[in-house]
């Protein structure tokens, strides 16, 4: 299980962006996080950037995977649906559920989601 943002576990460098210009200020090889945005997604794809895309619909998740997002990030009501589709179509992207506290880890694990990301990293 992937766990990003927990104080106990070391995790990769991430940067939440709101504008493409913000990418210039990120550390090399860090994962760029952003709300689904076709322009950001296409730019990231064209520049081979590691991305975590926050999605709100299955359609957005499909686009994120097709454009090589490293992580597809979503809230709990959508996570199981996206995970099931990801397994069926063998997505390269990993599905992360947004959590606020470590108390939620077991529930996410029981739902067989690829991982979690703490809400405080998402802007």
C-alpha atoms as an extended CHARMM CRD file, in Angstrom:
* protein
*
       123  EXT
         1         1  UNK       CA              0.0000000000        0.0000000000        0.0000000000  PROA      1               0.0000000000
         2         2  UNK       CA              1.3100000000        3.4380000000       -0.9410000000  PROA      2               0.0000000000
         3         3  UNK       CA              1.1830000000        5.9540000000        1.9210000000  PROA      3               0.0000000000
         4         4  UNK       CA              2.0300000000        9.5590000000        1.0560000000  PROA      4               0.0000000000
         5         5  UNK       CA              2.0610000000       12.2480000000        3.7130000000  PROA      5               0.0000000000
         6         6  UNK       CA              2.2990000000       10.2370000000        6.9300000000  PROA      6               0.0000000000
         7         7  UNK       CA              4.7780000000       11.6130000000        9.4750000000  PROA      7               0.0000000000
         8         8  UNK       CA              5.9830000000        8.1010000000       10.3400000000  PROA      8               0.0000000000
         9         9  UNK       CA              6.8030000000        6.9870000000        6.7940000000  PROA      9               0.0000000000
        10        10  UNK       CA              9.2650000000        8.7780000000        4.4860000000  PROA      10              0.0000000000
        11        11  UNK       CA              7.5960000000        9.7580000000        1.2320000000  PROA      11              0.0000000000
        12        12  UNK       CA              8.4800000000       11.3340000000       -2.0730000000  PROA      12              0.0000000000
        13        13  UNK       CA              8.7030000000       15.0870000000       -2.5820000000  PROA      13              0.0000000000
        14        14  UNK       CA              5.4100000000       16.5530000000       -3.8060000000  PROA      14              0.0000000000
        15        15  UNK       CA              4.3040000000       20.0160000000       -4.9150000000  PROA      15              0.0000000000
        16        16  UNK       CA              0.7000000000       21.1350000000       -5.3060000000  PROA      16              0.0000000000
        17        17  UNK       CA              0.3710000000       23.5600000000       -8.2180000000  PROA      17              0.0000000000
        18        18  UNK       CA             -2.3500000000       25.9320000000       -9.3430000000  PROA      18              0.0000000000
        19        19  UNK       CA             -0.6150000000       27.3240000000      -12.4540000000  PROA      19              0.0000000000
        20        20  UNK       CA              1.7900000000       25.8400000000      -14.9990000000  PROA      20              0.0000000000
        21        21  UNK       CA              4.3260000000       28.5050000000      -14.0350000000  PROA      21              0.0000000000
        22        22  UNK       CA              4.4790000000       26.8780000000      -10.5720000000  PROA      22              0.0000000000
        23        23  UNK       CA              6.1500000000       23.8360000000      -12.1220000000  PROA      23              0.0000000000
        24        24  UNK       CA              9.3550000000       25.8230000000      -12.6110000000  PROA      24              0.0000000000
        25        25  UNK       CA              9.6240000000       26.1800000000       -8.8210000000  PROA      25              0.0000000000
        26        26  UNK       CA              9.3610000000       22.4580000000       -8.0730000000  PROA      26              0.0000000000
        27        27  UNK       CA             12.3130000000       20.2380000000       -7.2370000000  PROA      27              0.0000000000
        28        28  UNK       CA             13.5830000000       17.9180000000       -9.9490000000  PROA      28              0.0000000000
        29        29  UNK       CA             11.9040000000       14.4940000000       -9.9360000000  PROA      29              0.0000000000
        30        30  UNK       CA              9.2270000000       15.5970000000       -7.4780000000  PROA      30              0.0000000000
        31        31  UNK       CA              5.6210000000       14.6150000000       -8.0790000000  PROA      31              0.0000000000
        32        32  UNK       CA              3.4170000000       17.4890000000       -9.1580000000  PROA      32              0.0000000000
        33        33  UNK       CA             -0.0890000000       17.4200000000       -7.7070000000  PROA      33              0.0000000000
        34        34  UNK       CA             -3.0320000000       19.2970000000       -9.2030000000  PROA      34              0.0000000000
        35        35  UNK       CA             -6.7970000000       19.2850000000       -9.6060000000  PROA      35              0.0000000000
        36        36  UNK       CA             -7.8460000000       17.7800000000      -12.9330000000  PROA      36              0.0000000000
        37        37  UNK       CA             -7.0300000000       20.2870000000      -15.6480000000  PROA      37              0.0000000000
        38        38  UNK       CA             -6.6500000000       19.2650000000      -19.2800000000  PROA      38              0.0000000000
        39        39  UNK       CA             -3.9470000000       21.8700000000      -19.9320000000  PROA      39              0.0000000000
        40        40  UNK       CA             -1.8370000000       20.7800000000      -16.9260000000  PROA      40              0.0000000000
        41        41  UNK       CA             -2.3120000000       17.1150000000      -17.7910000000  PROA      41              0.0000000000
        42        42  UNK       CA             -1.2890000000       17.5750000000      -21.4210000000  PROA      42              0.0000000000
        43        43  UNK       CA              1.7370000000       19.7030000000      -20.4280000000  PROA      43              0.0000000000
        44        44  UNK       CA              2.8260000000       17.0720000000      -17.8970000000  PROA      44              0.0000000000
        45        45  UNK       CA              2.4400000000       14.3010000000      -20.4560000000  PROA      45              0.0000000000
        46        46  UNK       CA              4.4140000000       16.1770000000      -23.1060000000  PROA      46              0.0000000000
        47        47  UNK       CA              7.2140000000       16.9060000000      -20.6120000000  PROA      47              0.0000000000
        48        48  UNK       CA              7.2980000000       13.4490000000      -18.9650000000  PROA      48              0.0000000000
        49        49  UNK       CA              6.5640000000       14.8160000000      -15.4820000000  PROA      49              0.0000000000
        50        50  UNK       CA              5.5150000000       12.7230000000      -12.4920000000  PROA      50              0.0000000000
        51        51  UNK       CA              1.9610000000       13.7770000000      -11.6700000000  PROA      51              0.0000000000
        52        52  UNK       CA             -0.7850000000       13.1290000000       -9.1860000000  PROA      52              0.0000000000
        53        53  UNK       CA             -4.1330000000       14.2420000000      -10.5590000000  PROA      53              0.0000000000
        54        54  UNK       CA             -7.1190000000       14.8830000000       -8.3040000000  PROA      54              0.0000000000
        55        55  UNK       CA            -10.1940000000       13.6230000000      -10.1490000000  PROA      55              0.0000000000
        56        56  UNK       CA            -13.9070000000       13.9820000000       -9.4590000000  PROA      56              0.0000000000
        57        57  UNK       CA            -15.3310000000       11.6590000000      -12.1160000000  PROA      57              0.0000000000
        58        58  UNK       CA            -14.5020000000        8.3540000000      -13.7390000000  PROA      58              0.0000000000
        59        59  UNK       CA            -14.0430000000       10.1470000000      -17.0750000000  PROA      59              0.0000000000
        60        60  UNK       CA            -11.3280000000       12.3520000000      -15.5580000000  PROA      60              0.0000000000
        61        61  UNK       CA             -9.6320000000        9.2330000000      -14.1750000000  PROA      61              0.0000000000
        62        62  UNK       CA             -9.6470000000        7.6260000000      -17.6200000000  PROA      62              0.0000000000
        63        63  UNK       CA             -7.9960000000       10.7000000000      -19.1390000000  PROA      63              0.0000000000
        64        64  UNK       CA             -5.4410000000       10.8930000000      -16.3030000000  PROA      64              0.0000000000
        65        65  UNK       CA             -4.3960000000        7.2920000000      -16.8580000000  PROA      65              0.0000000000
        66        66  UNK       CA             -4.2910000000        7.6750000000      -20.6510000000  PROA      66              0.0000000000
        67        67  UNK       CA             -1.9650000000       10.6680000000      -20.2290000000  PROA      67              0.0000000000
        68        68  UNK       CA              0.3420000000        8.7360000000      -17.8750000000  PROA      68              0.0000000000
        69        69  UNK       CA             -0.4680000000       10.2460000000      -14.4800000000  PROA      69              0.0000000000
        70        70  UNK       CA              1.5530000000        8.4700000000      -11.8130000000  PROA      70              0.0000000000
        71        71  UNK       CA             -1.3180000000        8.7980000000       -9.3370000000  PROA      71              0.0000000000
        72        72  UNK       CA             -5.0490000000        9.2300000000       -9.7190000000  PROA      72              0.0000000000
        73        73  UNK       CA             -6.2800000000       10.8530000000       -6.5160000000  PROA      73              0.0000000000
        74        74  UNK       CA             -9.9200000000       10.8320000000       -5.4170000000  PROA      74              0.0000000000
        75        75  UNK       CA            -12.2920000000       10.9390000000       -2.4520000000  PROA      75              0.0000000000
        76        76  UNK       CA            -13.7370000000        7.8270000000       -0.8550000000  PROA      76              0.0000000000
        77        77  UNK       CA            -17.0890000000        7.6780000000       -2.6400000000  PROA      77              0.0000000000
        78        78  UNK       CA            -15.2610000000        7.3100000000       -5.9800000000  PROA      78              0.0000000000
        79        79  UNK       CA            -12.1580000000        5.3230000000       -4.9930000000  PROA      79              0.0000000000
        80        80  UNK       CA            -13.5880000000        1.8080000000       -5.1910000000  PROA      80              0.0000000000
        81        81  UNK       CA            -15.1910000000        2.4230000000       -8.5970000000  PROA      81              0.0000000000
        82        82  UNK       CA            -11.9740000000        3.8000000000      -10.0640000000  PROA      82              0.0000000000
        83        83  UNK       CA             -9.8940000000        1.0210000000       -8.4710000000  PROA      83              0.0000000000
        84        84  UNK       CA            -12.1390000000       -1.6600000000       -9.9900000000  PROA      84              0.0000000000
        85        85  UNK       CA            -11.8710000000       -0.0600000000      -13.4390000000  PROA      85              0.0000000000
        86        86  UNK       CA             -8.0920000000        0.3570000000      -13.0110000000  PROA      86              0.0000000000
        87        87  UNK       CA             -7.6930000000       -3.3440000000      -12.2370000000  PROA      87              0.0000000000
        88        88  UNK       CA             -9.9080000000       -4.4050000000      -15.1280000000  PROA      88              0.0000000000
        89        89  UNK       CA             -8.0310000000       -2.2690000000      -17.6610000000  PROA      89              0.0000000000
        90        90  UNK       CA             -4.6390000000       -2.6970000000      -15.9790000000  PROA      90              0.0000000000
        91        91  UNK       CA             -3.9740000000        1.0150000000      -15.4710000000  PROA      91              0.0000000000
        92        92  UNK       CA             -0.3640000000        2.0490000000      -15.0300000000  PROA      92              0.0000000000
        93        93  UNK       CA             -1.5660000000        4.8150000000      -12.6980000000  PROA      93              0.0000000000
        94        94  UNK       CA             -1.9880000000        4.0180000000       -9.0120000000  PROA      94              0.0000000000
        95        95  UNK       CA             -5.2280000000        4.9850000000       -7.2790000000  PROA      95              0.0000000000
        96        96  UNK       CA             -4.9010000000        7.0400000000       -4.0800000000  PROA      96              0.0000000000
        97        97  UNK       CA             -7.7040000000        7.8770000000       -1.6790000000  PROA      97              0.0000000000
        98        98  UNK       CA             -7.5990000000       11.2210000000        0.1050000000  PROA      98              0.0000000000
        99        99  UNK       CA             -7.4890000000       10.8150000000        3.8930000000  PROA      99              0.0000000000
       100       100  UNK       CA             -7.1590000000       13.1890000000        6.8390000000  PROA      100             0.0000000000
       101       101  UNK       CA             -5.7820000000       10.8470000000        9.5220000000  PROA      101             0.0000000000
       102       102  UNK       CA             -4.0750000000        7.4760000000        9.9300000000  PROA      102             0.0000000000
       103       103  UNK       CA             -7.2700000000        6.0870000000       11.4680000000  PROA      103             0.0000000000
       104       104  UNK       CA             -8.5510000000        5.7530000000        7.9020000000  PROA      104             0.0000000000
       105       105  UNK       CA             -5.7260000000        3.4840000000        6.6790000000  PROA      105             0.0000000000
       106       106  UNK       CA             -7.3930000000        0.2110000000        7.5960000000  PROA      106             0.0000000000
       107       107  UNK       CA            -10.6620000000        1.0890000000        5.8440000000  PROA      107             0.0000000000
       108       108  UNK       CA             -8.8160000000        2.0090000000        2.6570000000  PROA      108             0.0000000000
       109       109  UNK       CA             -6.7420000000       -1.1870000000        2.8600000000  PROA      109             0.0000000000
       110       110  UNK       CA             -9.8840000000       -3.2960000000        3.3220000000  PROA      110             0.0000000000
       111       111  UNK       CA            -11.3030000000       -1.7120000000        0.1630000000  PROA      111             0.0000000000
       112       112  UNK       CA             -8.1140000000       -2.8040000000       -1.6680000000  PROA      112             0.0000000000
       113       113  UNK       CA             -7.2240000000        0.6720000000       -2.9050000000  PROA      113             0.0000000000
       114       114  UNK       CA             -3.6080000000        1.1110000000       -4.0990000000  PROA      114             0.0000000000
       115       115  UNK       CA             -2.8230000000        3.7600000000       -1.5030000000  PROA      115             0.0000000000
       116       116  UNK       CA             -3.5820000000        6.9670000000        0.3240000000  PROA      116             0.0000000000
       117       117  UNK       CA             -2.4900000000       10.5890000000        0.3040000000  PROA      117             0.0000000000
       118       118  UNK       CA             -3.0360000000       12.9730000000        3.1720000000  PROA      118             0.0000000000
       119       119  UNK       CA             -5.3390000000       15.9000000000        2.4430000000  PROA      119             0.0000000000
       120       120  UNK       CA             -2.8700000000       18.4660000000        3.8150000000  PROA      120             0.0000000000
       121       121  UNK       CA             -0.5840000000       17.8880000000        0.7740000000  PROA      121             0.0000000000
       122       122  UNK       CA             -3.3320000000       18.8810000000       -1.6410000000  PROA      122             0.0000000000
       123       123  UNK       CA             -3.2530000000       22.6410000000       -1.4650000000  PROA      123             0.0000000000
